[in-house]
Amino acid sequence: MELKPHDIHVDAIELALVKARQYRSLLEPEIAESICLDILNIEQDNQQALVIYILALTDQLHHTEKQSQIRDIKATINRLSSMYERYYYSGILSERRARFLVSQPMSQTFAYDYFIEAMAEYQQAEQHSPVHNDDAILRQNSCIRTIEKEKLKPRQDNDHILTDMES
C-alpha cells in the first residue's frame, strides 16, 4: 500500500471545512489539521481553511510548545489576506501560549508577557475590525480578567542576577 495522501475533489471543499470545524469541536485538532492540509493542497489560499488550520495548531499547544509548530502558525497567519485577521490570530497565538504557561507552575511569570503581547495584537485587530465585530475586545477583556484572577505580574529581572550570569 502506497503511503501518499490522496487529493480531495474541489467540490468537496465546503463539506471538508464543515468536518474540520466539527473535529475541532470534538477536541480532535489533529484530524482538523489534516483536513485543512488536504484543502490547502487544492486551494492554497483558502482563507477559511487557513483560519481553521491556525486554530487546530493552537489547540495543540497544550500538548507541547514546539518551536517548529509556532513557526508554522506564524507563517500561516502571514498568509491571511485580512489585516484584522492577521492581528487577531496573532493575538490568539500569544494568548494560547500564555494560557498554556499559566497551567505550568514554573512558567507563570512568562505567561504575563504573552498576555500583554496578545492584548497588543487585539488592540491592533480592533482598529481594523469589521463593523459590529467586537471579538478582539472580548478576547482582550478575557486576558485582563485572567491576569487579575491568576495575579500575574511582570517578571522581576534582577540586574545582579544578570551580572552574575555574565561573569
TIMARZA-514275 format. One record per residue (C-alpha): residue number from 1; residue in three letters; x, y, z. Coordinates in Angstrom, 2 decimals, m for minus. Example, Ala and Ser with C-alpha at 12.3 -4.5 7.8 and 13.67 -1.06 7.14 Angstrom:
TIMARZA-514275
+-----+------+---------+---------+---------+
! seq ! type !       x !       y !       z !
+-----+------+---------+---------+---------+
!   1 !  ALA !   12.30 !   m4.50 !    7.80 !
!   2 !  SER !   13.67 !   m1.06 !    7.14 !
+-----+------+---------+---------+---------+
END
This chain:
TIMARZA-514275
+-----+------+---------+---------+---------+
! seq ! type !       x !       y !       z !
+-----+------+---------+---------+---------+
!   1 !  MET !    0.00 !    0.00 !    0.00 !
!   2 !  GLU !    1.36 !    3.40 !   m1.01 !
!   3 !  LEU !    1.58 !    5.94 !    1.83 !
!   4 !  LYS !    0.72 !    9.02 !   m0.20 !
!   5 !  PRO !   m2.22 !   11.29 !    0.65 !
!   6 !  HIS !   m4.91 !   11.46 !   m1.99 !
!   7 !  ASP !   m6.24 !   14.75 !   m3.31 !
!   8 !  ILE !   m9.80 !   15.65 !   m2.42 !
!   9 !  HIS !  m12.21 !   16.95 !   m5.06 !
!  10 !  VAL !  m12.63 !   20.71 !   m5.38 !
!  11 !  ASP !  m16.39 !   20.41 !   m4.92 !
!  12 !  ALA !  m15.81 !   18.57 !   m1.60 !
!  13 !  ILE !  m14.02 !   21.54 !   m0.01 !
!  14 !  GLU !  m17.10 !   23.10 !    1.63 !
!  15 !  LEU !  m18.08 !   19.82 !    3.27 !
!  16 !  ALA !  m14.46 !   19.25 !    4.32 !
!  17 !  LEU !  m14.45 !   22.67 !    6.04 !
!  18 !  VAL !  m17.58 !   21.66 !    7.96 !
!  19 !  LYS !  m15.87 !   18.43 !    9.03 !
!  20 !  ALA !  m12.71 !   20.29 !   10.10 !
!  21 !  ARG !  m14.83 !   22.57 !   12.32 !
!  22 !  GLN !  m16.61 !   19.52 !   13.76 !
!  23 !  TYR !  m13.35 !   17.77 !   14.60 !
!  24 !  ARG !  m12.10 !   20.89 !   16.38 !
!  25 !  SER !  m15.29 !   21.00 !   18.43 !
!  26 !  LEU !  m14.85 !   17.28 !   19.22 !
!  27 !  LEU !  m11.38 !   18.14 !   20.60 !
!  28 !  GLU !   m9.63 !   16.29 !   17.79 !
!  29 !  PRO !   m7.47 !   19.10 !   16.38 !
!  30 !  GLU !   m5.04 !   16.68 !   14.71 !
!  31 !  ILE !   m7.81 !   15.48 !   12.39 !
!  32 !  ALA !   m8.97 !   19.05 !   11.74 !
!  33 !  GLU !   m5.36 !   19.95 !   10.91 !
!  34 !  SER !   m5.12 !   17.07 !    8.45 !
!  35 !  ILE !   m8.37 !   18.04 !    6.73 !
!  36 !  CYS !   m7.15 !   21.63 !    6.38 !
!  37 !  LEU !   m3.90 !   20.40 !    4.82 !
!  38 !  ASP !   m5.97 !   18.44 !    2.30 !
!  39 !  ILE !   m7.97 !   21.57 !    1.44 !
!  40 !  LEU !   m4.88 !   23.78 !    1.26 !
!  41 !  ASN !   m3.24 !   21.26 !   m1.05 !
!  42 !  ILE !   m6.03 !   22.01 !   m3.54 !
!  43 !  GLU !   m6.68 !   25.70 !   m2.71 !
!  44 !  GLN !   m3.58 !   27.09 !   m1.03 !
!  45 !  ASP !   m5.18 !   30.47 !   m0.26 !
!  46 !  ASN !   m8.50 !   29.20 !    1.09 !
!  47 !  GLN !   m8.97 !   31.67 !    3.95 !
!  48 !  GLN !  m11.41 !   29.52 !    5.91 !
!  49 !  ALA !   m9.05 !   26.55 !    5.79 !
!  50 !  LEU !   m6.12 !   28.76 !    6.86 !
!  51 !  VAL !   m8.09 !   30.00 !    9.89 !
!  52 !  ILE !   m9.20 !   26.52 !   10.94 !
!  53 !  TYR !   m5.64 !   25.26 !   10.42 !
!  54 !  ILE !   m4.26 !   28.03 !   12.66 !
!  55 !  LEU !   m6.82 !   27.24 !   15.34 !
!  56 !  ALA !   m6.21 !   23.49 !   15.09 !
!  57 !  LEU !   m2.49 !   24.05 !   15.57 !
!  58 !  THR !   m3.02 !   26.39 !   18.50 !
!  59 !  ASP !   m5.44 !   23.85 !   20.00 !
!  60 !  GLN !   m2.46 !   21.52 !   20.24 !
!  61 !  LEU !   m0.17 !   23.95 !   22.07 !
!  62 !  HIS !   m1.17 !   22.50 !   25.42 !
!  63 !  HIS !    0.46 !   19.20 !   24.45 !
!  64 !  THR !    3.84 !   20.80 !   23.99 !
!  65 !  GLU !    5.06 !   24.13 !   22.71 !
!  66 !  LYS !    7.30 !   23.15 !   19.83 !
!  67 !  GLN !    9.14 !   25.97 !   18.10 !
!  68 !  SER !    8.51 !   24.39 !   14.69 !
!  69 !  GLN !    4.78 !   24.46 !   15.38 !
!  70 !  ILE !    4.97 !   28.12 !   16.43 !
!  71 !  ARG !    6.82 !   28.94 !   13.19 !
!  72 !  ASP !    4.15 !   27.10 !   11.15 !
!  73 !  ILE !    1.38 !   29.02 !   12.90 !
!  74 !  LYS !    3.11 !   32.38 !   12.33 !
!  75 !  ALA !    3.78 !   31.57 !    8.67 !
!  76 !  THR !    0.12 !   30.62 !    8.18 !
!  77 !  ILE !   m1.07 !   33.80 !    9.91 !
!  78 !  ASN !    1.01 !   35.79 !    7.40 !
!  79 !  ARG !   m0.93 !   34.10 !    4.58 !
!  80 !  LEU !   m4.23 !   35.57 !    5.77 !
!  81 !  SER !   m5.44 !   38.31 !    3.44 !
!  82 !  SER !   m7.19 !   40.40 !    6.10 !
!  83 !  MET !   m5.11 !   42.73 !    8.27 !
!  84 !  TYR !   m7.71 !   42.31 !   11.01 !
!  85 !  GLU !   m7.34 !   38.52 !   10.93 !
!  86 !  ARG !   m3.53 !   38.68 !   10.93 !
!  87 !  TYR !   m3.60 !   40.76 !   14.13 !
!  88 !  TYR !   m6.46 !   38.79 !   15.67 !
!  89 !  TYR !   m4.94 !   35.34 !   15.12 !
!  90 !  SER !   m1.51 !   36.58 !   16.23 !
!  91 !  GLY !   m3.29 !   37.57 !   19.43 !
!  92 !  ILE !   m4.88 !   34.12 !   19.65 !
!  93 !  LEU !   m1.43 !   32.53 !   19.33 !
!  94 !  SER !    0.05 !   34.68 !   22.11 !
!  95 !  GLU !   m2.99 !   34.21 !   24.32 !
!  96 !  ARG !   m2.96 !   30.43 !   23.95 !
!  97 !  ARG !    0.75 !   30.34 !   24.71 !
!  98 !  ALA !    0.02 !   32.39 !   27.83 !
!  99 !  ARG !   m2.81 !   30.09 !   28.91 !
! 100 !  PHE !   m0.53 !   27.08 !   28.45 !
! 101 !  LEU !    2.11 !   28.73 !   30.63 !
! 102 !  VAL !   m0.43 !   29.61 !   33.34 !
! 103 !  SER !   m1.03 !   25.89 !   33.76 !
! 104 !  GLN !    2.71 !   25.25 !   34.24 !
! 105 !  PRO !    3.80 !   26.12 !   37.81 !
! 106 !  MET !    7.35 !   27.19 !   36.94 !
! 107 !  SER !    6.29 !   29.22 !   33.89 !
! 108 !  GLN !    3.57 !   31.52 !   35.21 !
! 109 !  THR !    5.86 !   34.53 !   35.25 !
! 110 !  PHE !    6.29 !   34.22 !   31.48 !
! 111 !  ALA !    2.52 !   33.96 !   30.93 !
! 112 !  TYR !    2.09 !   37.64 !   31.80 !
! 113 !  ASP !    4.34 !   38.66 !   28.90 !
! 114 !  TYR !    2.35 !   36.60 !   26.40 !
! 115 !  PHE !   m0.96 !   38.01 !   27.69 !
! 116 !  ILE !    0.41 !   41.55 !   27.21 !
! 117 !  GLU !    1.59 !   40.60 !   23.70 !
! 118 !  ALA !   m1.86 !   39.15 !   22.93 !
! 119 !  MET !   m3.61 !   42.29 !   24.16 !
! 120 !  ALA !   m1.40 !   44.48 !   21.95 !
! 121 !  GLU !   m2.35 !   42.33 !   18.94 !
! 122 !  TYR !   m6.04 !   42.52 !   19.88 !
! 123 !  GLN !   m5.80 !   46.32 !   20.12 !
! 124 !  GLN !   m4.37 !   46.38 !   16.59 !
! 125 !  ALA !   m7.10 !   43.99 !   15.43 !
! 126 !  GLU !   m9.75 !   46.22 !   16.99 !
! 127 !  GLN !   m8.54 !   49.13 !   14.85 !
! 128 !  HIS !   m9.07 !   47.03 !   11.71 !
! 129 !  SER !  m12.16 !   45.11 !   12.80 !
! 130 !  PRO !  m15.27 !   44.87 !   10.67 !
! 131 !  VAL !  m18.31 !   46.86 !   11.82 !
! 132 !  HIS !  m20.04 !   45.31 !   14.83 !
! 133 !  ASN !  m17.26 !   42.75 !   15.34 !
! 134 !  ASP !  m16.08 !   43.00 !   18.93 !
! 135 !  ASP !  m14.23 !   39.67 !   19.05 !
! 136 !  ALA !  m10.89 !   41.38 !   19.70 !
! 137 !  ILE !  m12.39 !   43.34 !   22.61 !
! 138 !  LEU !  m13.88 !   40.17 !   24.09 !
! 139 !  ARG !  m10.52 !   38.38 !   23.88 !
! 140 !  GLN !   m8.65 !   41.34 !   25.34 !
! 141 !  ASN !  m11.08 !   41.53 !   28.27 !
! 142 !  SER !  m10.61 !   37.81 !   28.87 !
! 143 !  CYS !   m6.83 !   38.29 !   29.02 !
! 144 !  ILE !   m7.22 !   41.12 !   31.52 !
! 145 !  ARG !   m9.50 !   39.03 !   33.73 !
! 146 !  THR !   m7.11 !   36.07 !   33.63 !
! 147 !  ILE !   m4.15 !   38.28 !   34.59 !
! 148 !  GLU !   m6.17 !   39.60 !   37.53 !
! 149 !  LYS !   m7.56 !   36.19 !   38.56 !
! 150 !  GLU !   m4.15 !   34.50 !   38.43 !
! 151 !  LYS !   m2.47 !   37.56 !   39.98 !
! 152 !  LEU !    0.12 !   37.58 !   37.22 !
! 153 !  LYS !    2.83 !   40.21 !   37.38 !
! 154 !  PRO !    5.64 !   41.30 !   35.07 !
! 155 !  ARG !    8.87 !   39.41 !   35.55 !
! 156 !  GLN !   11.30 !   40.89 !   38.05 !
! 157 !  ASP !   14.59 !   40.63 !   36.19 !
! 158 !  ASN !   17.23 !   41.36 !   38.78 !
! 159 !  ASP !   20.26 !   43.20 !   37.45 !
! 160 !  HIS !   22.61 !   41.44 !   39.84 !
! 161 !  ILE !   21.44 !   38.03 !   38.61 !
! 162 !  LEU !   22.08 !   39.08 !   35.02 !
! 163 !  THR !   25.51 !   40.43 !   36.01 !
! 164 !  ASP !   26.35 !   37.17 !   37.80 !
! 165 !  MET !   25.36 !   35.19 !   34.72 !
! 166 !  GLU !   27.65 !   37.27 !   32.52 !
! 167 !  SER !   30.65 !   36.69 !   34.80 !
+-----+------+---------+---------+---------+
END
